[in-house]
Amino acid sequence: MKKFYAFAAAALMAVAANAQTLYICGAGDGLEWTPETPGTVPMVDGKYVMEVTNLTQFKLSTESGDWDTFNAAALGCTYGSEPGVEVTLELGYADNIVAPWKGDYTITVSGDMSTIVLTTTTPKPDENALPELYFRGDMNGWGAEAEWKWEALSATQFRFTCAEGQAILVGEGFKIADADWNTYNFGAGEDPTILLDFENQIFAGGSSANLSLEEEFNGVAWFHMVEGEEGMEYYLELSNDKSFTPEWYDDSAVEEVAVEEGEAVYYTLQGVKVANPANGIYVVVKGGKAVKAVVK
């Protein structure tokens, strides 16, 4: 038995000695987006293991240097919405690895760097809470500022109206994202230019290009998410006419109702039943009749 333990210990030491260095950049306590001086994920019992508090997203690589060098050797994946799942890592993966939600995580990568598992002690956020989105860009230092926050009309429909003197100028890059650059991070695909008075399709993903404008914007913006044939699609419409309303928005069937326990059944606009509806627009089934309703 002693010989077996001695052999196992020697094997682990050999693995550790021959292991590649695994570097990490990201958004979380102790992490930075600095590929020239990234953090290092320690090896523990033949696996790479690191605990990070307030983690939102990160990138892994076997090389440090400039972003081209770091990304060429990057190991990444689309992790998904549930922690504790083992996911295969892909070499040269372009996007950031996004945590299921912001929280305190243990990152575990297999010794051969082929798989990753994220586990957390942070409870899952309320699924019924409406998303909080912001315009984030050169015009506000890329911060999540209250004056640049979108009005959530539902879980998939949003409106933003510029205040007096508020504008996004030509040449200023921007995205639509949540406060943590985590669950929601919308940028450009092949064409980063947004045309005013047109419906522009944009894309989700931490590595998408920044959006920009063909002319100064100081009016009203509308953003909505639509279930397409290949998954969710995202559209942005901007106009300097603050009275502009897009064709897809219809509030004619929306009623203002009070929430009374046990009298009605509430659903999101996607058909998901909600036990305790928060502020937003829902489908309310009551007395055999279904209507859209504003819950306050």
C-alpha positions, 0 to 999 in steps of 0.5 A: 500500500505504501508503494502505491501511494508513493507511486501515485504521489510521484505521478502527480508530481510528474504531471505538475512538473510537465504541465503547461501554464494556464493564464487567465484574464477577466472580470472578477476580484483579482482579475484584469484584462491584461494579456501581457501580465495575466493571472496564473491558474494554479494546479491542484491534484492534477487539475487547474483550480482557481477561486474568483469572487464576483466573477462575470466572464474571463478568458483562458490561454496557454500564452501571454503577450499581446491580445493576438498572442493570447487569443491564438492560444485561448481555450474557451467555450459557451458555458451555458446557464447552469453551473456544475456542468463539464464543458469541452474547451476549444482552442482559439475560441474567440469569445469570453467564457461567461459565467452563468451569473455573477457570483463567487466561482471555483474554476476547474480545468482538467489537467489536459486542458480539455474541459472546464467546470464552473461551480458557485455558492452564489444563489441564482438570480430571480428569473422573473426580474426584468433585464437592466440594460444600458448604453455603454460606450465612449460617450460615458466612459463605458460605464453603466450609468443611470442616465443611460439605462433603458426602460424595460417594457417587458423581458424582451422589449426596451425603450430609451429616450435621450434627455435634453443635451444627451447624445451619441456622436458620430464615431463614438463606439458603444454597446448595449449591455448589463452592468456586469458585461455578463448575461447581456452584451450586444455589439456589432457583427460584420457591419458595426454602423447603425443607420438611423430610422432603420431596423438594425440587427445586432449580435450578442457576444463579448467579442463582438465589435462596437457599434457606431453611428452614421449620424448623431443620435439624440432621439429615441431608441427601441431594442427587442429580442425575437425568437428566430429559426436559429435562436434569439435575434436582436434588433435596434432601431434609433430615430431622432424623432422622439415620437417614433414608435416601431411597427412591432410595438403594440400597447393597444391591448395593455391594461393597467391592473393591480396584482391580487393574490389568487385571482389571476395567473401571470405569464411572461410574454414568452409564455412562462408562468410567473408566481410573483410578478415584478414590475413589467408587462405580462399576459394575465389570465383571469376569468377565462380571458387573457390580456396584456397587463402592466404590473406595478 
